[in-house]
Amino acid sequence: MKRTRLCPKCNSSDLLRIEGNVGAYGVGNNIMTGATVFSAVKVHRYVCCSCGFTEEWIDTADIEKLRNSKKSTKV
């Protein structure tokens, strides 16, 4: 959805992007990689308004921060 601007389930182009955010105490749409909100990685959501399908994406610049996090494990 992020790149094609189409829903992969229903092919609709009626999409919304919900910006990731970080609030007090780490609340919001994010992944905490450390103890403070400054270590959070924002997670952006793409939502299809036709069927409700959603995808979540992070910025490629934040991938290294996730790799170095003690909370992540390689699959």
mmCIF file of the N, C-alpha and C atoms, coordinates in Angstrom:
data_MODEL
# 
_entry.id   MODEL 
# 
loop_
_atom_site.group_PDB 
_atom_site.id 
_atom_site.type_symbol 
_atom_site.label_atom_id 
_atom_site.label_alt_id 
_atom_site.label_comp_id 
_atom_site.label_asym_id 
_atom_site.label_entity_id 
_atom_site.label_seq_id 
_atom_site.pdbx_PDB_ins_code 
_atom_site.Cartn_x 
_atom_site.Cartn_y 
_atom_site.Cartn_z 
_atom_site.occupancy 
_atom_site.B_iso_or_equiv 
_atom_site.pdbx_formal_charge 
_atom_site.auth_seq_id 
_atom_site.auth_comp_id 
_atom_site.auth_asym_id 
_atom_site.auth_atom_id 
_atom_site.pdbx_PDB_model_num 
ATOM 1   N N  . MET A 1 1  ? 0.821   -1.188  0.000  1.00 0.00 ? 1  MET A N  1 
ATOM 2   C CA . MET A 1 1  ? 0.000   0.000   0.000  1.00 0.00 ? 1  MET A CA 1 
ATOM 3   C C  . MET A 1 1  ? 0.866   1.252   0.000  1.00 0.00 ? 1  MET A C  1 
ATOM 4   N N  . LYS A 1 2  ? 1.947   1.196   0.756  1.00 0.00 ? 2  LYS A N  1 
ATOM 5   C CA . LYS A 1 2  ? 2.815   2.369   0.856  1.00 0.00 ? 2  LYS A CA 1 
ATOM 6   C C  . LYS A 1 2  ? 3.368   2.764   -0.515 1.00 0.00 ? 2  LYS A C  1 
ATOM 7   N N  . ARG A 1 3  ? 3.826   1.798   -1.259 1.00 0.00 ? 3  ARG A N  1 
ATOM 8   C CA . ARG A 1 3  ? 4.467   2.103   -2.546 1.00 0.00 ? 3  ARG A CA 1 
ATOM 9   C C  . ARG A 1 3  ? 3.495   2.112   -3.719 1.00 0.00 ? 3  ARG A C  1 
ATOM 10  N N  . THR A 1 4  ? 2.539   1.193   -3.715 1.00 0.00 ? 4  THR A N  1 
ATOM 11  C CA . THR A 1 4  ? 1.629   1.059   -4.859 1.00 0.00 ? 4  THR A CA 1 
ATOM 12  C C  . THR A 1 4  ? 0.439   1.995   -4.788 1.00 0.00 ? 4  THR A C  1 
ATOM 13  N N  . ARG A 1 5  ? 0.135   2.493   -3.582 1.00 0.00 ? 5  ARG A N  1 
ATOM 14  C CA . ARG A 1 5  ? -1.047  3.327   -3.339 1.00 0.00 ? 5  ARG A CA 1 
ATOM 15  C C  . ARG A 1 5  ? -2.345  2.577   -3.643 1.00 0.00 ? 5  ARG A C  1 
ATOM 16  N N  . LEU A 1 6  ? -2.276  1.228   -3.552 1.00 0.00 ? 6  LEU A N  1 
ATOM 17  C CA . LEU A 1 6  ? -3.445  0.371   -3.731 1.00 0.00 ? 6  LEU A CA 1 
ATOM 18  C C  . LEU A 1 6  ? -3.483  -0.653  -2.612 1.00 0.00 ? 6  LEU A C  1 
ATOM 19  N N  . CYS A 1 7  ? -4.679  -1.009  -2.183 1.00 0.00 ? 7  CYS A N  1 
ATOM 20  C CA . CYS A 1 7  ? -4.836  -2.044  -1.167 1.00 0.00 ? 7  CYS A CA 1 
ATOM 21  C C  . CYS A 1 7  ? -4.569  -3.407  -1.816 1.00 0.00 ? 7  CYS A C  1 
ATOM 22  N N  . PRO A 1 8  ? -3.707  -4.240  -1.209 1.00 0.00 ? 8  PRO A N  1 
ATOM 23  C CA . PRO A 1 8  ? -3.420  -5.552  -1.797 1.00 0.00 ? 8  PRO A CA 1 
ATOM 24  C C  . PRO A 1 8  ? -4.579  -6.544  -1.662 1.00 0.00 ? 8  PRO A C  1 
ATOM 25  N N  . LYS A 1 9  ? -5.556  -6.245  -0.827 1.00 0.00 ? 9  LYS A N  1 
ATOM 26  C CA . LYS A 1 9  ? -6.694  -7.147  -0.630 1.00 0.00 ? 9  LYS A CA 1 
ATOM 27  C C  . LYS A 1 9  ? -7.855  -6.844  -1.569 1.00 0.00 ? 9  LYS A C  1 
ATOM 28  N N  . CYS A 1 10 ? -8.183  -5.543  -1.731 1.00 0.00 ? 10 CYS A N  1 
ATOM 29  C CA . CYS A 1 10 ? -9.372  -5.193  -2.529 1.00 0.00 ? 10 CYS A CA 1 
ATOM 30  C C  . CYS A 1 10 ? -9.078  -4.250  -3.698 1.00 0.00 ? 10 CYS A C  1 
ATOM 31  N N  . ASN A 1 11 ? -7.808  -3.860  -3.869 1.00 0.00 ? 11 ASN A N  1 
ATOM 32  C CA . ASN A 1 11 ? -7.368  -2.964  -4.956 1.00 0.00 ? 11 ASN A CA 1 
ATOM 33  C C  . ASN A 1 11 ? -7.943  -1.549  -4.880 1.00 0.00 ? 11 ASN A C  1 
ATOM 34  N N  . SER A 1 12 ? -8.457  -1.160  -3.739 1.00 0.00 ? 12 SER A N  1 
ATOM 35  C CA . SER A 1 12 ? -8.973  0.195   -3.580 1.00 0.00 ? 12 SER A CA 1 
ATOM 36  C C  . SER A 1 12 ? -7.819  1.183   -3.457 1.00 0.00 ? 12 SER A C  1 
ATOM 37  N N  . SER A 1 13 ? -8.055  2.398   -3.905 1.00 0.00 ? 13 SER A N  1 
ATOM 38  C CA . SER A 1 13 ? -7.063  3.461   -3.725 1.00 0.00 ? 13 SER A CA 1 
ATOM 39  C C  . SER A 1 13 ? -7.497  4.444   -2.639 1.00 0.00 ? 13 SER A C  1 
ATOM 40  N N  . ASP A 1 14 ? -8.555  4.099   -1.914 1.00 0.00 ? 14 ASP A N  1 
ATOM 41  C CA . ASP A 1 14 ? -9.068  4.943   -0.833 1.00 0.00 ? 14 ASP A CA 1 
ATOM 42  C C  . ASP A 1 14 ? -8.310  4.599   0.446  1.00 0.00 ? 14 ASP A C  1 
ATOM 43  N N  . LEU A 1 15 ? -7.130  5.190   0.611  1.00 0.00 ? 15 LEU A N  1 
ATOM 44  C CA . LEU A 1 15 ? -6.214  4.849   1.697  1.00 0.00 ? 15 LEU A CA 1 
ATOM 45  C C  . LEU A 1 15 ? -5.948  6.041   2.599  1.00 0.00 ? 15 LEU A C  1 
ATOM 46  N N  . LEU A 1 16 ? -5.626  5.752   3.855  1.00 0.00 ? 16 LEU A N  1 
ATOM 47  C CA . LEU A 1 16 ? -5.195  6.774   4.806  1.00 0.00 ? 16 LEU A CA 1 
ATOM 48  C C  . LEU A 1 16 ? -3.822  6.400   5.340  1.00 0.00 ? 16 LEU A C  1 
ATOM 49  N N  . ARG A 1 17 ? -2.998  7.409   5.616  1.00 0.00 ? 17 ARG A N  1 
ATOM 50  C CA . ARG A 1 17 ? -1.720  7.202   6.288  1.00 0.00 ? 17 ARG A CA 1 
ATOM 51  C C  . ARG A 1 17 ? -1.835  7.819   7.666  1.00 0.00 ? 17 ARG A C  1 
ATOM 52  N N  . ILE A 1 18 ? -1.620  7.005   8.694  1.00 0.00 ? 18 ILE A N  1 
ATOM 53  C CA . ILE A 1 18 ? -1.655  7.470   10.073 1.00 0.00 ? 18 ILE A CA 1 
ATOM 54  C C  . ILE A 1 18 ? -0.206  7.590   10.530 1.00 0.00 ? 18 ILE A C  1 
ATOM 55  N N  . GLU A 1 19 ? 0.218   8.812   10.768 1.00 0.00 ? 19 GLU A N  1 
ATOM 56  C CA . GLU A 1 19 ? 1.602   9.092   11.165 1.00 0.00 ? 19 GLU A CA 1 
ATOM 57  C C  . GLU A 1 19 ? 1.905   8.490   12.526 1.00 0.00 ? 19 GLU A C  1 
ATOM 58  N N  . GLY A 1 20 ? 3.036   7.810   12.651 1.00 0.00 ? 20 GLY A N  1 
ATOM 59  C CA . GLY A 1 20 ? 3.479   7.298   13.942 1.00 0.00 ? 20 GLY A CA 1 
ATOM 60  C C  . GLY A 1 20 ? 3.774   8.449   14.879 1.00 0.00 ? 20 GLY A C  1 
ATOM 61  N N  . ASN A 1 21 ? 3.571   8.220   16.173 1.00 0.00 ? 21 ASN A N  1 
ATOM 62  C CA . ASN A 1 21 ? 3.853   9.284   17.128 1.00 0.00 ? 21 ASN A CA 1 
ATOM 63  C C  . ASN A 1 21 ? 4.376   8.694   18.435 1.00 0.00 ? 21 ASN A C  1 
ATOM 64  N N  . VAL A 1 22 ? 5.007   9.560   19.204 1.00 0.00 ? 22 VAL A N  1 
ATOM 65  C CA . VAL A 1 22 ? 5.543   9.186   20.506 1.00 0.00 ? 22 VAL A CA 1 
ATOM 66  C C  . VAL A 1 22 ? 5.063   10.222  21.502 1.00 0.00 ? 22 VAL A C  1 
ATOM 67  N N  . GLY A 1 23 ? 4.413   9.759   22.555 1.00 0.00 ? 23 GLY A N  1 
ATOM 68  C CA . GLY A 1 23 ? 3.922   10.662  23.587 1.00 0.00 ? 23 GLY A CA 1 
ATOM 69  C C  . GLY A 1 23 ? 4.629   10.425  24.910 1.00 0.00 ? 23 GLY A C  1 
ATOM 70  N N  . ALA A 1 24 ? 4.135   11.085  25.917 1.00 0.00 ? 24 ALA A N  1 
ATOM 71  C CA . ALA A 1 24 ? 4.689   10.936  27.266 1.00 0.00 ? 24 ALA A CA 1 
ATOM 72  C C  . ALA A 1 24 ? 4.653   9.476   27.703 1.00 0.00 ? 24 ALA A C  1 
ATOM 73  N N  . TYR A 1 25 ? 5.698   9.038   28.347 1.00 0.00 ? 25 TYR A N  1 
ATOM 74  C CA . TYR A 1 25 ? 5.827   7.675   28.864 1.00 0.00 ? 25 TYR A CA 1 
ATOM 75  C C  . TYR A 1 25 ? 5.823   6.626   27.749 1.00 0.00 ? 25 TYR A C  1 
ATOM 76  N N  . GLY A 1 26 ? 6.126   7.035   26.514 1.00 0.00 ? 26 GLY A N  1 
ATOM 77  C CA . GLY A 1 26 ? 6.224   6.089   25.409 1.00 0.00 ? 26 GLY A CA 1 
ATOM 78  C C  . GLY A 1 26 ? 4.914   5.693   24.772 1.00 0.00 ? 26 GLY A C  1 
ATOM 79  N N  . VAL A 1 27 ? 3.822   6.372   25.117 1.00 0.00 ? 27 VAL A N  1 
ATOM 80  C CA . VAL A 1 27 ? 2.546   6.035   24.489 1.00 0.00 ? 27 VAL A CA 1 
ATOM 81  C C  . VAL A 1 27 ? 2.547   6.489   23.037 1.00 0.00 ? 27 VAL A C  1 
ATOM 82  N N  . GLY A 1 28 ? 1.729   5.867   22.235 1.00 0.00 ? 28 GLY A N  1 
ATOM 83  C CA . GLY A 1 28 ? 1.619   6.223   20.827 1.00 0.00 ? 28 GLY A CA 1 
ATOM 84  C C  . GLY A 1 28 ? 1.887   5.019   19.948 1.00 0.00 ? 28 GLY A C  1 
ATOM 85  N N  . ASN A 1 29 ? 2.002   5.261   18.677 1.00 0.00 ? 29 ASN A N  1 
ATOM 86  C CA . ASN A 1 29 ? 2.257   4.191   17.712 1.00 0.00 ? 29 ASN A CA 1 
ATOM 87  C C  . ASN A 1 29 ? 3.756   4.145   17.452 1.00 0.00 ? 29 ASN A C  1 
ATOM 88  N N  . ASN A 1 30 ? 4.469   3.366   18.292 1.00 0.00 ? 30 ASN A N  1 
ATOM 89  C CA . ASN A 1 30 ? 5.923   3.336   18.218 1.00 0.00 ? 30 ASN A CA 1 
ATOM 90  C C  . ASN A 1 30 ? 6.458   2.042   18.800 1.00 0.00 ? 30 ASN A C  1 
ATOM 91  N N  . ILE A 1 31 ? 7.749   1.822   18.620 1.00 0.00 ? 31 ILE A N  1 
ATOM 92  C CA . ILE A 1 31 ? 8.465   0.714   19.235 1.00 0.00 ? 31 ILE A CA 1 
ATOM 93  C C  . ILE A 1 31 ? 9.561   1.332   20.098 1.00 0.00 ? 31 ILE A C  1 
ATOM 94  N N  . MET A 1 32 ? 9.522   1.036   21.383 1.00 0.00 ? 32 MET A N  1 
ATOM 95  C CA . MET A 1 32 ? 10.530  1.563   22.296 1.00 0.00 ? 32 MET A CA 1 
ATOM 96  C C  . MET A 1 32 ? 11.790  0.699   22.191 1.00 0.00 ? 32 MET A C  1 
ATOM 97  N N  . THR A 1 33 ? 12.932  1.323   21.936 1.00 0.00 ? 33 THR A N  1 
ATOM 98  C CA . THR A 1 33 ? 14.195  0.584   21.845 1.00 0.00 ? 33 THR A CA 1 
ATOM 99  C C  . THR A 1 33 ? 15.083  0.823   23.059 1.00 0.00 ? 33 THR A C  1 
ATOM 100 N N  . GLY A 1 34 ? 14.667  1.708   23.938 1.00 0.00 ? 34 GLY A N  1 
ATOM 101 C CA . GLY A 1 34 ? 15.427  2.012   25.148 1.00 0.00 ? 34 GLY A CA 1 
ATOM 102 C C  . GLY A 1 34 ? 14.485  2.464   26.248 1.00 0.00 ? 34 GLY A C  1 
ATOM 103 N N  . ALA A 1 35 ? 15.030  3.157   27.216 1.00 0.00 ? 35 ALA A N  1 
ATOM 104 C CA . ALA A 1 35 ? 14.252  3.538   28.394 1.00 0.00 ? 35 ALA A CA 1 
ATOM 105 C C  . ALA A 1 35 ? 13.520  4.868   28.258 1.00 0.00 ? 35 ALA A C  1 
ATOM 106 N N  . THR A 1 36 ? 13.910  5.710   27.284 1.00 0.00 ? 36 THR A N  1 
ATOM 107 C CA . THR A 1 36 ? 13.285  7.025   27.161 1.00 0.00 ? 36 THR A CA 1 
ATOM 108 C C  . THR A 1 36 ? 12.546  7.161   25.834 1.00 0.00 ? 36 THR A C  1 
ATOM 109 N N  . VAL A 1 37 ? 11.691  8.188   25.753 1.00 0.00 ? 37 VAL A N  1 
ATOM 110 C CA . VAL A 1 37 ? 10.943  8.417   24.510 1.00 0.00 ? 37 VAL A CA 1 
ATOM 111 C C  . VAL A 1 37 ? 11.862  8.799   23.351 1.00 0.00 ? 37 VAL A C  1 
ATOM 112 N N  . PHE A 1 38 ? 13.068  9.240   23.648 1.00 0.00 ? 38 PHE A N  1 
ATOM 113 C CA . PHE A 1 38 ? 14.015  9.614   22.601 1.00 0.00 ? 38 PHE A CA 1 
ATOM 114 C C  . PHE A 1 38 ? 14.548  8.385   21.858 1.00 0.00 ? 38 PHE A C  1 
ATOM 115 N N  . SER A 1 39 ? 14.342  7.212   22.412 1.00 0.00 ? 39 SER A N  1 
ATOM 116 C CA . SER A 1 39 ? 14.794  5.979   21.770 1.00 0.00 ? 39 SER A CA 1 
ATOM 117 C C  . SER A 1 39 ? 13.694  5.318   20.939 1.00 0.00 ? 39 SER A C  1 
ATOM 118 N N  . ALA A 1 40 ? 12.529  5.915   20.895 1.00 0.00 ? 40 ALA A N  1 
ATOM 119 C CA . ALA A 1 40 ? 11.391  5.304   20.208 1.00 0.00 ? 40 ALA A CA 1 
ATOM 120 C C  . ALA A 1 40 ? 11.530  5.382   18.688 1.00 0.00 ? 40 ALA A C  1 
ATOM 121 N N  . VAL A 1 41 ? 11.062  4.335   18.021 1.00 0.00 ? 41 VAL A N  1 
ATOM 122 C CA . VAL A 1 41 ? 10.978  4.291   16.565 1.00 0.00 ? 41 VAL A CA 1 
ATOM 123 C C  . VAL A 1 41 ? 9.503   4.414   16.206 1.00 0.00 ? 41 VAL A C  1 
ATOM 124 N N  . LYS A 1 42 ? 9.153   5.413   15.405 1.00 0.00 ? 42 LYS A N  1 
ATOM 125 C CA . LYS A 1 42 ? 7.757   5.631   15.019 1.00 0.00 ? 42 LYS A CA 1 
ATOM 126 C C  . LYS A 1 42 ? 7.301   4.562   14.016 1.00 0.00 ? 42 LYS A C  1 
ATOM 127 N N  . VAL A 1 43 ? 6.070   4.089   14.194 1.00 0.00 ? 43 VAL A N  1 
ATOM 128 C CA . VAL A 1 43 ? 5.471   3.111   13.292 1.00 0.00 ? 43 VAL A CA 1 
ATOM 129 C C  . VAL A 1 43 ? 4.308   3.800   12.578 1.00 0.00 ? 43 VAL A C  1 
ATOM 130 N N  . HIS A 1 44 ? 4.385   3.891   11.245 1.00 0.00 ? 44 HIS A N  1 
ATOM 131 C CA . HIS A 1 44 ? 3.347   4.536   10.447 1.00 0.00 ? 44 HIS A CA 1 
ATOM 132 C C  . HIS A 1 44 ? 2.374   3.475   9.950  1.00 0.00 ? 44 HIS A C  1 
ATOM 133 N N  . ARG A 1 45 ? 1.086   3.784   9.981  1.00 0.00 ? 45 ARG A N  1 
ATOM 134 C CA . ARG A 1 45 ? 0.061   2.846   9.539  1.00 0.00 ? 45 ARG A CA 1 
ATOM 135 C C  . ARG A 1 45 ? -0.578  3.321   8.241  1.00 0.00 ? 45 ARG A C  1 
ATOM 136 N N  . TYR A 1 46 ? -0.871  2.357   7.392  1.00 0.00 ? 46 TYR A N  1 
ATOM 137 C CA . TYR A 1 46 ? -1.634  2.604   6.170  1.00 0.00 ? 46 TYR A CA 1 
ATOM 138 C C  . TYR A 1 46 ? -2.923  1.807   6.293  1.00 0.00 ? 46 TYR A C  1 
ATOM 139 N N  . VAL A 1 47 ? -4.057  2.472   6.111  1.00 0.00 ? 47 VAL A N  1 
ATOM 140 C CA . VAL A 1 47 ? -5.363  1.859   6.315  1.00 0.00 ? 47 VAL A CA 1 
ATOM 141 C C  . VAL A 1 47 ? -6.195  1.981   5.044  1.00 0.00 ? 47 VAL A C  1 
ATOM 142 N N  . CYS A 1 48 ? -6.791  0.871   4.609  1.00 0.00 ? 48 CYS A N  1 
ATOM 143 C CA . CYS A 1 48 ? -7.717  0.887   3.478  1.00 0.00 ? 48 CYS A CA 1 
ATOM 144 C C  . CYS A 1 48 ? -9.096  1.251   4.003  1.00 0.00 ? 48 CYS A C  1 
ATOM 145 N N  . CYS A 1 49 ? -9.679  2.298   3.472  1.00 0.00 ? 49 CYS A N  1 
ATOM 146 C CA . CYS A 1 49 ? -11.005 2.741   3.916  1.00 0.00 ? 49 CYS A CA 1 
ATOM 147 C C  . CYS A 1 49 ? -12.122 1.911   3.295  1.00 0.00 ? 49 CYS A C  1 
ATOM 148 N N  . SER A 1 50 ? -11.802 1.049   2.347  1.00 0.00 ? 50 SER A N  1 
ATOM 149 C CA . SER A 1 50 ? -12.824 0.208   1.725  1.00 0.00 ? 50 SER A CA 1 
ATOM 150 C C  . SER A 1 50 ? -13.016 -1.113  2.452  1.00 0.00 ? 50 SER A C  1 
ATOM 151 N N  . CYS A 1 51 ? -11.908 -1.773  2.824  1.00 0.00 ? 51 CYS A N  1 
ATOM 152 C CA . CYS A 1 51 ? -12.038 -3.101  3.441  1.00 0.00 ? 51 CYS A CA 1 
ATOM 153 C C  . CYS A 1 51 ? -11.467 -3.177  4.850  1.00 0.00 ? 51 CYS A C  1 
ATOM 154 N N  . GLY A 1 52 ? -10.709 -2.163  5.281  1.00 0.00 ? 52 GLY A N  1 
ATOM 155 C CA . GLY A 1 52 ? -10.171 -2.152  6.634  1.00 0.00 ? 52 GLY A CA 1 
ATOM 156 C C  . GLY A 1 52 ? -8.795  -2.783  6.779  1.00 0.00 ? 52 GLY A C  1 
ATOM 157 N N  . PHE A 1 53 ? -8.214  -3.270  5.688  1.00 0.00 ? 53 PHE A N  1 
ATOM 158 C CA . PHE A 1 53 ? -6.876  -3.861  5.759  1.00 0.00 ? 53 PHE A CA 1 
ATOM 159 C C  . PHE A 1 53 ? -5.882  -2.796  6.192  1.00 0.00 ? 53 PHE A C  1 
ATOM 160 N N  . THR A 1 54 ? -4.883  -3.193  7.023  1.00 0.00 ? 54 THR A N  1 
ATOM 161 C CA . THR A 1 54 ? -3.861  -2.247  7.472  1.00 0.00 ? 54 THR A CA 1 
ATOM 162 C C  . THR A 1 54 ? -2.468  -2.828  7.278  1.00 0.00 ? 54 THR A C  1 
ATOM 163 N N  . GLU A 1 55 ? -1.505  -1.936  7.092  1.00 0.00 ? 55 GLU A N  1 
ATOM 164 C CA . GLU A 1 55 ? -0.078  -2.281  7.060  1.00 0.00 ? 55 GLU A CA 1 
ATOM 165 C C  . GLU A 1 55 ? 0.645   -1.314  7.975  1.00 0.00 ? 55 GLU A C  1 
ATOM 166 N N  . GLU A 1 56 ? 1.754   -1.768  8.556  1.00 0.00 ? 56 GLU A N  1 
ATOM 167 C CA . GLU A 1 56 ? 2.582   -0.903  9.390  1.00 0.00 ? 56 GLU A CA 1 
ATOM 168 C C  . GLU A 1 56 ? 3.986   -0.851  8.816  1.00 0.00 ? 56 GLU A C  1 
ATOM 169 N N  . TRP A 1 57 ? 4.567   0.355   8.794  1.00 0.00 ? 57 TRP A N  1 
ATOM 170 C CA . TRP A 1 57 ? 5.898   0.569   8.241  1.00 0.00 ? 57 TRP A CA 1 
ATOM 171 C C  . TRP A 1 57 ? 6.702   1.453   9.182  1.00 0.00 ? 57 TRP A C  1 
ATOM 172 N N  . ILE A 1 58 ? 8.020   1.254   9.175  1.00 0.00 ? 58 ILE A N  1 
ATOM 173 C CA . ILE A 1 58 ? 8.929   2.178   9.864  1.00 0.00 ? 58 ILE A CA 1 
ATOM 174 C C  . ILE A 1 58 ? 9.852   2.780   8.811  1.00 0.00 ? 58 ILE A C  1 
ATOM 175 N N  . ASP A 1 59 ? 10.451  3.914   9.141  1.00 0.00 ? 59 ASP A N  1 
ATOM 176 C CA . ASP A 1 59 ? 11.400  4.545   8.226  1.00 0.00 ? 59 ASP A CA 1 
ATOM 177 C C  . ASP A 1 59 ? 12.671  3.704   8.154  1.00 0.00 ? 59 ASP A C  1 
ATOM 178 N N  . THR A 1 60 ? 13.251  3.588   6.963  1.00 0.00 ? 60 THR A N  1 
ATOM 179 C CA . THR A 1 60 ? 14.457  2.769   6.797  1.00 0.00 ? 60 THR A CA 1 
ATOM 180 C C  . THR A 1 60 ? 15.614  3.281   7.647  1.00 0.00 ? 60 THR A C  1 
ATOM 181 N N  . ALA A 1 61 ? 15.623  4.567   7.948  1.00 0.00 ? 61 ALA A N  1 
ATOM 182 C CA . ALA A 1 61 ? 16.689  5.127   8.781  1.00 0.00 ? 61 ALA A CA 1 
ATOM 183 C C  . ALA A 1 61 ? 16.637  4.584   10.211 1.00 0.00 ? 61 ALA A C  1 
ATOM 184 N N  . ASP A 1 62 ? 15.488  4.066   10.633 1.00 0.00 ? 62 ASP A N  1 
ATOM 185 C CA . ASP A 1 62 ? 15.340  3.553   11.993 1.00 0.00 ? 62 ASP A CA 1 
ATOM 186 C C  . ASP A 1 62 ? 15.618  2.056   12.117 1.00 0.00 ? 62 ASP A C  1 
ATOM 187 N N  . ILE A 1 63 ? 15.875  1.375   11.028 1.00 0.00 ? 63 ILE A N  1 
ATOM 188 C CA . ILE A 1 63 ? 16.109  -0.071  11.077 1.00 0.00 ? 63 ILE A CA 1 
ATOM 189 C C  . ILE A 1 63 ? 17.339  -0.402  11.910 1.00 0.00 ? 63 ILE A C  1 
ATOM 190 N N  . GLU A 1 64 ? 18.393  0.364   11.760 1.00 0.00 ? 64 GLU A N  1 
ATOM 191 C CA . GLU A 1 64 ? 19.617  0.102   12.531 1.00 0.00 ? 64 GLU A CA 1 
ATOM 192 C C  . GLU A 1 64 ? 19.365  0.268   14.028 1.00 0.00 ? 64 GLU A C  1 
ATOM 193 N N  . LYS A 1 65 ? 18.550  1.232   14.387 1.00 0.00 ? 65 LYS A N  1 
ATOM 194 C CA . LYS A 1 65 ? 18.207  1.436   15.797 1.00 0.00 ? 65 LYS A CA 1 
ATOM 195 C C  . LYS A 1 65 ? 17.488  0.198   16.342 1.00 0.00 ? 65 LYS A C  1 
ATOM 196 N N  . LEU A 1 66 ? 16.618  -0.404  15.542 1.00 0.00 ? 66 LEU A N  1 
ATOM 197 C CA . LEU A 1 66 ? 15.934  -1.630  15.964 1.00 0.00 ? 66 LEU A CA 1 
ATOM 198 C C  . LEU A 1 66 ? 16.896  -2.808  16.058 1.00 0.00 ? 66 LEU A C  1 
ATOM 199 N N  . ARG A 1 67 ? 17.814  -2.912  15.090 1.00 0.00 ? 67 ARG A N  1 
ATOM 200 C CA . ARG A 1 67 ? 18.793  -4.000  15.109 1.00 0.00 ? 67 ARG A CA 1 
ATOM 201 C C  . ARG A 1 67 ? 19.649  -3.967  16.370 1.00 0.00 ? 67 ARG A C  1 
ATOM 202 N N  . ASN A 1 68 ? 19.997  -2.773  16.806 1.00 0.00 ? 68 ASN A N  1 
ATOM 203 C CA . ASN A 1 68 ? 20.863  -2.622  17.973 1.00 0.00 ? 68 ASN A CA 1 
ATOM 204 C C  . ASN A 1 68 ? 20.111  -2.695  19.297 1.00 0.00 ? 68 ASN A C  1 
ATOM 205 N N  . SER A 1 69 ? 18.809  -2.778  19.232 1.00 0.00 ? 69 SER A N  1 
ATOM 206 C CA . SER A 1 69 ? 17.997  -2.823  20.442 1.00 0.00 ? 69 SER A CA 1 
ATOM 207 C C  . SER A 1 69 ? 18.110  -4.190  21.113 1.00 0.00 ? 69 SER A C  1 
ATOM 208 N N  . LYS A 1 70 ? 18.166  -4.167  22.433 1.00 0.00 ? 70 LYS A N  1 
ATOM 209 C CA . LYS A 1 70 ? 18.216  -5.426  23.194 1.00 0.00 ? 70 LYS A CA 1 
ATOM 210 C C  . LYS A 1 70 ? 16.863  -6.120  23.197 1.00 0.00 ? 70 LYS A C  1 
ATOM 211 N N  . LYS A 1 71 ? 15.810  -5.414  22.774 1.00 0.00 ? 71 LYS A N  1 
ATOM 212 C CA . LYS A 1 71 ? 14.466  -5.977  22.771 1.00 0.00 ? 71 LYS A CA 1 
ATOM 213 C C  . LYS A 1 71 ? 14.161  -6.756  21.485 1.00 0.00 ? 71 LYS A C  1 
ATOM 214 N N  . SER A 1 72 ? 15.037  -6.671  20.484 1.00 0.00 ? 72 SER A N  1 
ATOM 215 C CA . SER A 1 72 ? 14.766  -7.356  19.219 1.00 0.00 ? 72 SER A CA 1 
ATOM 216 C C  . SER A 1 72 ? 15.622  -8.624  19.117 1.00 0.00 ? 72 SER A C  1 
ATOM 217 N N  . THR A 1 73 ? 15.097  -9.595  18.392 1.00 0.00 ? 73 THR A N  1 
ATOM 218 C CA . THR A 1 73 ? 15.820  -10.838 18.138 1.00 0.00 ? 73 THR A CA 1 
ATOM 219 C C  . THR A 1 73 ? 15.708  -11.160 16.660 1.00 0.00 ? 73 THR A C  1 
ATOM 220 N N  . LYS A 1 74 ? 16.767  -11.695 16.105 1.00 0.00 ? 74 LYS A N  1 
ATOM 221 C CA . LYS A 1 74 ? 16.800  -12.058 14.694 1.00 0.00 ? 74 LYS A CA 1 
ATOM 222 C C  . LYS A 1 74 ? 15.984  -13.352 14.494 1.00 0.00 ? 74 LYS A C  1 
ATOM 223 N N  . VAL A 1 75 ? 15.192  -13.359 13.437 1.00 0.00 ? 75 VAL A N  1 
ATOM 224 C CA . VAL A 1 75 ? 14.338  -14.525 13.145 1.00 0.00 ? 75 VAL A CA 1 
ATOM 225 C C  . VAL A 1 75 ? 14.973  -15.369 12.081 1.00 0.00 ? 75 VAL A C  1 
# 
